[in-house]
Amino acid sequence: MAVKLVMEQHQIDELVACINEHKKKPGPLMPSLHDAQRIFGCIPIEVQKIISNELNESVAKINGVVTFYSHFSIEPKGKHVIGVCLGTACYVRGSQDIIDAFSDELGIKPGQTTDDGMFTLEATRCIGACGLAPVFTIDGNVYGSANPTIARKALKEYK
């Protein structure tokens, strides 16, 4: 079940103000998208339409950029974001077992957020910590030489 984004007028006003600043310089789309992600926590179609109107760009172009870059999300993420590396080194050392453990504990699959909005589980590509494989992160904190037991223990710290 997807978490619903609630857009407040002050957030919309803040985004429009940021976009107006970015329009003073070349290439305002990317900084505007970064601001939208910061302000709303995601960039769903409703937010993309605001950016489209302000920058006079097509929604299709904006959506293409949003869906291309993994930093941007079209759905709200949970309070805590868990990323399990599925790069080659991590995968051959058991990261699938770690992702399965998180899925079992949280009742969600990769790419989903728990109904209470607390956790988002993501399958990520190499995060550059191959020597510590397998690796997962929770809110940017890296857990290396991991296994399902370590994953469950780390998760308890965030519940």
N, C-alpha and C positions, 0 to 999 in steps of 0.2 A: 504494500500500500504506500503510495507516494505521500510525502508531507506537503501540505498546501502552503504556498507562499502568500503572505499577507503584505501587500505594499501599502505603506503609510505615506501620506502626502508629504511629510517632511523628508522622507527618503527620495521621493520623486524630485522634489525641489533641490535637494543636495546633488542628485545625479545631473540634473539640467544645469546647475551652476558649474559643476565640474566640466561637463561637456562644453559649455560656453568658454571656459578657460582654455580647454584643449583646442578649440577651433581657432585660437589665435596663432597656433603653430601648425606646421605641416604634419600630416598623419595623425589626426585626432582619434581614429577608431580604436586602436589598441589601448591607449591610456584610458579612453572612455569605458572600454570593456573591463579593464582592471578596476576602475572605480565602481562600476556596476556590481562586479563580483564582491568587492569589499562592502558595499552598502547593503546589498540584498542577500549576500551569501550564495547567490546563483544568478543566472541570466536566462530566465525563461522567456518565452515568446512575448509576453506582455512587456517585459523590460526591453527586449530587442526592438519592439515597435517604438518605444520612446526614443531609443538611440537612433533608429531609422529616421524618425521625424526630425530630430534635432540636427542630424548630420546630413540629411537629404541623401541617404544611402538606402539601397533596397534591403528589405528584411532578409531576403535570400542570401545576400552577400554577408550580412552580419551573422546569420545563422551558420553559414559555412565556416566562418572564422571561429565562432563559439564552439562548434562541434569538432573542429579540427584540433584545437589545442586542449590538452588534458587538464590544464590549470583551470579552465572554465567549466562550469557545470550548469546544466539547464534545469536541474532539480535541487531543492534545498538539501544540504548535507546535514548530518546529525551533529550534535554538540561535540562528539568525539569521532574523528575519522581514523579508521584502521586501514592501513595499506599493507598488503602482503605481496612481497616481491615474487614475481613469477619469471624473472630472468633466468637464463640457463643455469648459472651456478646455484641459485637458490632452488630452482625447480628440481634439479638432479639430487639435491640434498634434502628434499622433503617438504618444500613449501606448500605443496598441494595438501598435505596432511594438516598443516597449520591453517590454511584457509578453510578446510573442512571442519576443523575444531571451532573456529570462530562462527562459521555458519550454523553448526549444531547449537552452540551456546546462545547465539543471538536469534536464531530462527529466521535468518535472512540469507540471501545469496549475494555474491559479489555484485556491486552496482546498486544495491538496495540499502534503504535506511529503515531502522526499526520503527514500529508504529508510534512509539513514544518520542521519536525524534532524537534519541540519545546517541545512537551509533550508526555510522555508515561504514559498510565494508567494501573495500576496493581491491581489485587485483591490479597490481602495478607492474611496470617493467623495471628493468635494472635501475637501482637507486645508487649504484656506485659503491656498494659495501660488500663486494663479492668475497672478500677474505673472511667475512663474518657470516657467510651463507649457512643456512637460510635466514633471511631477515624479514622483519615486519616493523611497521611504525604505528604508533598511536599518537595522534596530535603532534607529529613530527619527532617524537622520541623514538630512537632506533633501538630495537631489540635484536641482537645478533646471536649466532649459534643457537637459534631457537628451535623449539619443538612444540607439539600440541600442549604439553604440560605447562611450559613457560607461557604460551599464549593464554591459556585459561587463567593462570595466576596473574598475569598482567591485566587481563580484562577485569578481574575482581577489584583491582585497585581503582578502576574508573567507574565502577557501578555504585 
